[in-house]
Amino acid sequence: MARVEHDLTAEQWTALTEAWGGGCAYCGVTGTPLQRDCVLPISRGGRYTLDNIAPACRSCNASKCNDEVTGWLRRKRLDERAFLVRHAAVRNALVARFTETVVAPGA
């Protein structure tokens, strides 16, 4: 992990958990501590970044481990399509929110 660049900030993590309604992005459970899960696992090239993290309950995070997310969702009989659509929407909204636009002088 030390060789991989990670740039998820505390503010971004808070925004992510709020965007997912305070629950697990995979199973939807609420009222339990959430962990940062790499949608694309670090072992497969993922990083702790805004567009690759989903809040997960301990059970889902441990079960998913370093599995590919869509195959894992199918095996667990969770709604793969719903997760992917919502993940894309959350990711796009938050990346747009946290991306700083650089304006050229005189523009």
N, C-alpha and C positions, 0 to 999 in steps of 0.2 A: 504494500500500500504506500510506502514511503516514496516509491519511484513514480507514483501517479499524481498528477496535479488535481487537487480538489479545491473548489472555490465556492461551495455553498455557504452562505452567511447565515447567521442566526435569524436575521430579519427575513431572509428568503424561506427558511424552514418554517417560521411562524406563518408566513403567507401561504405556503404549501398546505400546512395542516388546516388552516382556515378555509382554503379553497376546496378542500376535500370534505368540508363539513365537520372537521374534528374527529373523523373516524378513519378506519383502515380503508385504504384505496382499493383493496382487493375484496374483502368480505363485508365491509361496511360497519363492523362492530365499533361502537362508541363507548366512552367511559373507561377506557383502558389506556395506559401509556402507549405512545406511538414511537416507533423506531424508524430511522432513515433506511429505506430499502432502495438499492440500485436496481432500477428496472432492467437495465443491461448490467449484469454483474461485473464487478471489477475483474474477475478472472477471465471475462470475455471481452475486456476492453472498456468497460464502463468506468465512470468516475462519480464522485459526489459533487454533482453540479445541478443547478436548478432544473435543467431539462431531463435529468436522468434519475431523480429521486422521487419516490412516492412514499407517503406515510403508511406504515404497516403495523398491525398489531404484532405482538411477539410471536404468536402462533403462526401467522402467515409468513413472517420474515424467516423464522426458523425452518418452516416447511419448504419455502421457495429456495432457500440457501443460494446456490449459484446456478440454479436452473434458468433456462430461457423462459421468459414470462408467459408467452402464449401457450407453450406446451404445458407449463405448470398449471395455468388457469384451466385448461381443458381437463387435465388429470384430476384437479380438485372440483371439477364441475361448477366452476364459477363463470360468470358471464364475461367471456373474453372480449366480445365486441363492445359491450358497455364500458369495460375498463379502458380499452384502447381509445374509444371516442372521447371519454371524459379526460383521460390522461393527456391527449393531444390538446383539448380545449384548455385545460388548466395550464399546461406547459406553455402554450402560445400566449395566453393572457399574462402569465407571470414573466415570461421572457420579455414581452413587450413592456411590461411595467418596470422591470429592473434593468433594461438595456438603456444605457446612457447614449444619447445621440450627440455626436460631436458636430458642431456647426462651424464651418470654415469662416475665418474672419472676412467680413465684408459680404457675407451671404445673406 
